[in-house]
Structure formats: C-alpha cells, structure tokens
C-alpha cells in the first residue's frame, strides 16, 4: 500500500523544513474513501492515525486500516460525525495532536476550527478567519471584489422588492440569475430571461429561500452563457505563501452534483490560466489562507470570461486529478503546512504534467433515472492500480467486496482517476478502466460514465454544466454499439463460447464414437444482426474472422468461464468487457453498451431465426417492485386514479422501506399483491388501466 | 432395388414433411419450432438416430383409414448431448395435433424402455392435443403404457419433460411423473381440464394462461421446475441441465474440467451475515461463491422461494445444493418449500449426487393456512428425504437453526456426514425471546427479569459451540473457507457406502 502510494507521486517536490514540528498522531474526523486516502498519506509520512466511526462503519476499511479507532455513536451523521464534542473527546482519548476533517461533515465549520484552537489540537485546514470570510456567499463576493477578483456582474445588497429586482436585472442585462444567498444544491435558483420572468421568479426564490434555509436574502446576477465550472486549487502556508496548482474542470454535473472532473481544463489557454490562478492567489492572500483550498469560477465557453463563484475552504473530492498532473500529494501538503512548515516550492516550480480524468462511481441506477441503489457489494473488483506504459490508474475507495453501501452517507463508491500525456489518452484509459470495473449486488453508474467517455462532444472538450441535460435529455437508456465495438463484442462472445464448448465436450460418460463438433463456424446473434464467424482457439486466445470477409483478428485473453471480466487485446487495442453467461450466449457490457448475445452453430442460428421476437412487455402500464422484498402496504385500490410520481406501495427490503411510485398517470386496474406478501424484483405489484 | 430405395426416400420425405408446410408455417408463426427442429436443437449436431419413422396408426374408424402420416405425430430416437447418450421423443403438433394413437404411444414406450434398459436419460418434448379421440379406449391404453414406463423408469434414469405447447389430460400426467418439468412462456399450457370444461363445470371464467400458463405452474402450483422465454432458450437450458445429471442410477455424476480453484477463499463471505440477526441476506450469493465458476442450475426458482434447490459443481463434479433463503419469509420452512426440497433431495439420492445443505432456518411457518394445508405431512417429507438419503451429505449452518427445522435440514442426527457451522450460527430450540417466555412464564410481568433471562439464553445458545461440544457439529469454520472445506469433505466421502435396511419400498408421507 505504501509503495503504491509512493509511486503515485513521482514528481513530488519534497523539500521540507527538517526543523518543522511534525505530528506524531492525527485523527481523521471522516469516513469512507477520504479517511482511507488520508490514512495512506499519514502512514507514508510516518504519522499514526486514528479514525472515528459510527455504528454503520464499525467494520469499515478505514477502521481496519487505521492504527486506532474510536466509536462515536449512531449511524446518522448528526449524532456522530457532526458532533464536535465526540470528535474532540476521541482526539483527547487517543492523544492525537491534529485532526484532518476530510471534506463534508465538519470540514468547513469555523466553530470547529475555533474549538480545536481552544483545545490546542491542530486543525488540518485553514484558520477559522479564512473559513468565515469565505463561508457566506455574499460576504465572500464582497471580499473577492475588494481583492480585484472578477465577479459576476450583479447586485449585492438588500433588494427591496419586485420593482427593485426588475430595475437591477435591467441594469445587468438579461438573462439574469436570481439566487438565494444561503442556497445550494440547486434549491433557490431561478433564471429569468425577461421582465415577466423576474416578476414571477423573484418572489418564488424569496419564498423558497425562507422555507428551505430560513434566510430570505436573495441576490441577482448575470447569467453566464455556456457556463463551465472551472476551479483553481490553491495551497497556502502559515508564512504568507500561497501558490495555485492550476485548474480543474468539473462541468460534467448532474443536478449540481459533480460526476466527471478533469485537470487541466480543455477551455483554458495559458493566459487565462495565469489570470485565474493569480486571482485565486490574490483572494487567498486577502483572507490569509493557509491550507489547501479551492476557488471556484464559472467560465463562459463563449468568450473565456470567468467570474468568481465561491471558495471552498477544504480539500475537494476531486483533488486527485490535481495530484495527478502536479505530482503533489495534497493531503501531505495540508499536513505539512498545518504543522507550520513553509511551502517547499514556489509558483515557478510548478507545471502541468499530462492530463487526468476522474469519474465518480456512484451507487445509483442510471437506467432508472439515477435512483439511489444501496446494499451489499456482492462483487467489487476495481481495475488494477499503477502505471502501465504512459497510463496511470488510481482508484480511491473506502470499500471492499462484501461491504455495504449504506443509506446514511454519500452514495459514492469510488473515484477512478486515469492520467496520461494527453486528454484523449486519459479519456481512453478511463474508459478501459471503467470497462473492467466490476460491481455487483447494487446498481452503479459505470455504464453511464462509459457512455460519456465515448461521446463525441465530451471528447471534443466542448462541454458546459448543462452537458448531461443536453446530451441525455431523456435520461440514460444505454448506448448502441459502434461498428468497432460490435466487432469486439462479437469476437469476445465467439471466443468465450468456443472455450465453453471445448470444455463441454470433455465431460465424462460419453458414448463411443463421439467426436465433438470441431467446425469453427459459428453464428453470433447480436441485436438484430446475425454475424457468421470463424473461431480458431489458440494457446492464449483465439483468431476470429467475421462476416466471411477473410479478415482475421487475433483476440488475446487469459479469460476463463466464471470470470466477470474478459480483458486482453483485440488486434492492437487493449479492451475489457464484462461478461456473464446466458442461455447459449452471454451478456456483454462495454462502455454504455449492454448486449445479450447468442452464439450458435449455423443451423441452430437458423432455427433461432424462425422464432419471432416477442413484443416487449408494456411495462408502462404496470408498477413493478424494483427489488425483492416484503410488501409493507399497498396504498391504492382498484379503480383509483393515480398520478405519475404518486406513491402506490411500500416495499421493505433490507429493513428499508421503499416507496414505489407510479411512472405515469392512470387508473388502477388490478392490485396483484397484498401487504405482507414477499415479492421478487420486477414482480408486478399493480396494473394500471 | 432402385425403386425400393426411391420408395424408402419417398416415405422418409413424407415423414419429415409431418403435417405439411402450411401447418409447419403456422407452428412457426406461433413462435414454436417443429418437433424435428426441437430435436435438432436439443441434440449434438448429426447425432440423432431416429426410430419408427414409418410407423402409422392402425385405426379405420371415423375416416382415419385414408388419413395416415408416417411417424404418426411423434418423432423418437436417441442421440447425444455433449457426447452423452439420451433418448428423446418429440410430439409433432402438425400431425393430428400431436394427438396420441396406440401406434404413437408404442413409439414413445419403445424409447422409454430402451432408455431404462441402457441407462440413459429420457427427454419428452410435449406439444400435444391429448388423446386421438377416434381411437377411443386404445388411446387411453396407450397413455397408460407410457405412464407405466414413467413409473418403472423413475429413480432408474433421469426423465425430463419439456412442455412446448398446449397440453392437457394424459399429456400432463406423464410429465407429472417425470423428474423435471419445464415450460416455455406464452406458448405452452398445462391443465387437467381446459378453460371450456372449467366454465361448463364450475362456471368459472379463466383464460388458458391464468389456468395453466408457465407463470402459474412455475410460481403458484409448483408443477413445473422452471420456465423459459422461447424454444431456443428452453432447449439450450435442457442441454445445460443434462450436463449436470448422471445418466442413470448406476452411474456417478458426470465430471468435466473446472476452471475454478478448489482452494479458492472468498473473504467477502465473512461479511455475508448481517450484524442484525433479523436482517435478511441473499443466500444465493453463498451458493454462487461456493460453486465452481458460480455456475448453478436452479430447480423451482419461482416456487417456494424460501428454499433454494440447485445443481452446481465442485471440482467439476455435480452436487445438489439445498439452502434456506432468508430473503423470502426469513427462510422459513412451509408447505411449498418442504415439498420442493424433499423432491430435490430424493432426486439427488436416487442418482448418487452428493447433497450440500446451507442452513439458516427460523423454523416451520405457523398458522391455520399451513396447518390446514397439511404442513405436518409436507414438512415430514423433507425430514424423511434427508434421513433416508445415503449419498454424501455435507451441511453448513450459516445462522439460525431453530427447533425441528434444525433436525430436518440435514442434521448430524439424520446421518449428515460432515456438519459445519459458521461462527454466526445459532442452534437452539427457538429464538431466545420465545424460549424465555415459555421457560420463565412466571416472570412475564417483569420486563427486566425477562431481558436478563433472554440474554442468558442468547449467550448460551446463540452460538455454535454447544452443538459443537456435543459433536453435533464437526467443526466451526470461517465463512471465507466454505468452498475449500466442502470440497475436502466431499473428497473424503467419495468412498461412502451406506445402505438402508431391505424393504420393498419406503412409505414416505405423500
């Protein structure tokens, strides 16, 4: 583990002040992958670690890895990870001299930093003053403006009413954004393109702000065209030094939740990068920033203008892409500056090396509108980490096979990072790594991520924060294979079937004279296509010719039946395809593609062709249980009218109650199950007329 | 000579033509393959040896004298599945609707008899309209002859019935007596009497699908052991099943090379059992992680889902897995689960297939519905089946083994050969709460005392060590090593020889 971590930062600039006081033990006030991440660095630095854990994390990987662990209460964060007294007590009890808050939880709570100051425990993060200065959105914009950081044209101050709002909007120029000061997570935001929309939107945002945040302050600002989320990583020490570690682009978001991040940004040129970096440094210096932090900007894809959004005074989830292109370990740097060391490098020492892409692997079902999917990881096989050729793969995770993805915390399973010399190489490496990343037991967004890696607009770098909404307006329903992908899938299936058949022919108890069907001709049925192939098994794979065009392609793989991923080379290209057995065939997954493929003898394929496909069951008229479980209640009766999205039943699975909703309007025609019944996944609960 | 050869060829052509192009096209239009096409898909290419192509019916009544088609509505013979001999008959719906004449029956009886004599599985493909009414009682006699061979062959050779069309009357009773019955969804039905008769007799309006479709029989009645999407998938799955089965009761299960490592540990099994004893988990995960390559063939997947019965392989050789499924009804034993598992255990025992049992059972399901349905007798079937079985029996208790259900589930006391438990096992007469409420009835008014007693009972029995100290368990094993330990046990049991006292046959509580 340590060796791997070392290898991860080949360019680390480790000139440190040997006189600096270093911590002997740090406590990590966090969980999951970030706790594991911090433990790895601390261990490499020779610092002992303590993690705190809730009821739900009793057997977590972080607890297993840390030198010590302290139980801090029930699963809900408000009763454990967010309780300062418990964290402080755990640090006292274990004699930890510093606390790393990770991200989320207490990481941006100034009171926590205050408290640690009073307790004489070092907070591995910025000073409380800097946290406060950047904590309030309106305050932070004032500070930024004062530091000559470009801010979005807008009005900061008390807005007196609708008439005032219209006046402000017209001064700024449409479109404008009306936003709650305390807002976040997509709540309390409206875009207005004209006077009428301000009239409607302003009171709505005020009401929403009051309702959701108890704070009805609202501001109005310019709405940026083709907005892209670009952020600058900064790093400061307690001696007034601040550098920036270039940018990350996080435009690929779904409902304001980042999904794919990269560094550097395909939008920026050197000049813009320098200007953004200089502004981020200026702002950091203005607030006396003394740790790792991130200055977020919205940049216009139209003219590369950029405007300050906010500053996050903590380590970011997506920090590994910055580590990949700078060779720095940000956690290490945070620990060093917290201990009082000076930064060991200057801005001029830093340069961008290659390109890094990060995918967030979430426990959610991309085919069901990204519905959260929690439960046990029956299989969890991430791709191999490390450097192969010019590509480096890194996977930050806090789970092992057999662990549980719990409802109590963020549904992120892992962060997969690939680094390569160019953007396209990094994307291709990411795609292949995703192809081999196997998760079973719960649904994951890997097919969706794979589809994005393949998508032309993403690959071109012409992205905005609306990318997912624009490219997948109807949600994600899987992608169709390209010709090349189909050729690969056909070859994989043909090779797999040849192996299966070869082994089947070796069963005991055969009658005399039996000779296995040695003919290499097979037919692969994939979707509507019927593709003749000739397969010749070799020592380490097979040679496959398709479509009778005489062109033979070598498939090299050590795959054997029972393994979930077939990896190898097809022709010149490396590939990974997820594979599972089906009747006389296989289900194959590659990028966003899922195909059930039949491999048969030519005659059997001919017979298969005689069977007309069944019309797909009309599932829009039924409400099915998405998981096996126990019916707690059926909340409708036959004849009752239901609206799309209305809860019609409750199914309990794994002690969790799930509200099952109608997907469209209709009248209940039939109720198929009663409360108390146990149902299978996809069992029809209610039929709609 | 030449004209004889020509006549032969002409007859063969006529037989192959079955009911003619039009009827075959209509068969295809319904999503069904023809009798011969099905045989082709079932067997290895070119391996089919057909019998009785020239057999015709001998009926002269009701205008049948001039209405003869060679083969008479059923294709019979033998062939191989991956080189292993099987006998097969496949009813031809295009010829007289697949209806059964005496001659038709004789063809089936012939292959059945040869299968029994030569020790090879017999597979029947059904797509038939019942008796050839024109033949009257002769047709009924023909059915009985087939039934008789089903009975004589039972426990001697594996018999498999595949329902691939509408079947009623005699064409459901023969399948009912075979070891396994499978159906094709949407194109096959099974009932003793069809919807029209039902309407006449009981005034109940019901569709064929509701009365005897694949969903009904695979999930509700338990008459069939599985349902598949279409003819192609069904016959592919039959080949997969046959690869698991010994050819007869005189043989050991087939062996084929395994790509899986016998010593493979699976650390993720250590966390399979949730901390909360009332939380379910999916037992199928254990089966998949223990079996070679995770490859299983489930019998009765949709029926009595609180118990799993499946064929799998260890070191390439077939075993029968029986496992309580906590995901459904907490894995309780009820009528359906008991019936399903009992039949599976008896099949394994009849055909020398070792039985691997995974136990997590809270007991038998209480209630009037179960008691009125005869749970006592149905539960006794499973008890009986396990007790009489003389094949190697390896058992692993993963969590609960409560009450009589502990005894039933292949316990040491029923001649279990190797009985393991995971450290999470709880072996007791019942759960601690229930036990304390009975033993300390007098303290019921005092919740504190009851809590203390419950804890006492829990500490005493909510572990495998009491049973292990008595030798009822041979060892307590780590979940991760389950596969390795079972394989080692089975290696040692290869030479097992155990016989029950001589009897004409037993009297299992039917």
Interface residues (C-beta under 8 A of the other chain):
Chain A: X58 X59 X376 X377 X378 X379 X380 X400 X401 X402 X403 X404 X441 X503 X504 X505 X506 X507 X508 X509 X510 X511 X514 X516 X517 X560 X561 X562 X581 X583 X584 X598 X601 X603 X604 X607 X608 X610 X611 X612 X614 X628 X654 X655 X678 X680
Chain B: X28 X29 X31 X32 X33 X37 X40 X41 X44 X45 X47 X80 X82 X83 X84 X85 X186 X228 X229 X230 X231 X232 X233 X236 X237 X240 X243 X246 X247 X251 X254 X255 X256 X257 X259 X260 X267 X268 X269 X270 X271 X272 X275 X276 X278 X279 X280 X281 X282 X285 X292 X293 X294 X295 X302 X305 X327 X328 X329
